[in-house]
Amino acid sequence: MLEVDNIDLYYGASQALRHVSLQARPGRITCVLGRNGVGKTSLLRAIIGHQAIAGGRILWQGKDVSKLRPYERARAGMAIVPQGREIFPLLSVAENLATGYAPLQRRERFIPDEIFSLFPVLSTMMNRRGGDLSGGQQQQLAIGRAMVMRPKLLVLDEPTEGIQPSIIKDIGRAIQYLRSRGDMAIVLVEQYFDFAKELADDFVVMDRGAVVMGGDKAGMVEADVRKRLSV
């Protein structure tokens, strides 16, 4: 289980996160909602180790990982699908997927078949450069690359951004499948409320760097959440 406990984060003198807490459990999807600029991506960067926190702590499977470097957290089973995908445009699809081998032991360095079951288009494009794929295909590749790492925590930063509706449905089905396995905790940052509502087991809503609302899906008051997402 992931436990984010009362963390603060600064960029210089500017405070991006204020006493933020959340939990993510295996077999459940925790959705982080909020307008642009409220701290959602900063929270994910803190979880994955790309940005140091100034206070609080981050626990993963009962251990404090707050001071671990990103590659150490990756070895501990944490993976991120970043906003904007950040695939390698000049590498082939196969080479992009192989970059997920870095935290794995040698015997685990192969591409799981379930990636191609979830995203069949990738199997037909293994020799194509990542930069030649459509935006939706690149997003599938980014998720596949994270899955190569065999994560126990998967963090996704706005995976529907700029993606055509048909691919959004494919991504939603993939996330639901990963939840159904029961061995992975998933944190999903999303602005598209209907997509998040369909997937969420638990949710937190952020505003101005703080959590202003949260709970399980049964307790979600849709009108209140939508107010927090409107400009």
Secondary structure, DSSP 8 states (H G I E B T S, - for coil): -EEEEEEEEEETTEEEEEEEEEEE-TT-EEEEE--TTSSHHHHHHHHHTSS--SEEEEEETTEE-TT--HHHHHHTTEEEE-TT----TTSBHHHHHHGGGTTS-GGG-S--HHHHHH-HHHHT-TTSBGGGS-HHHHHHHHHHHHHHT--SEEEEE-TTTT--HHHHHHHHHHHHHHHHHSS-EEEEEES-HHHHHHH-SEEEEEETTEEEEEEEGGG--HHHHHHHH--
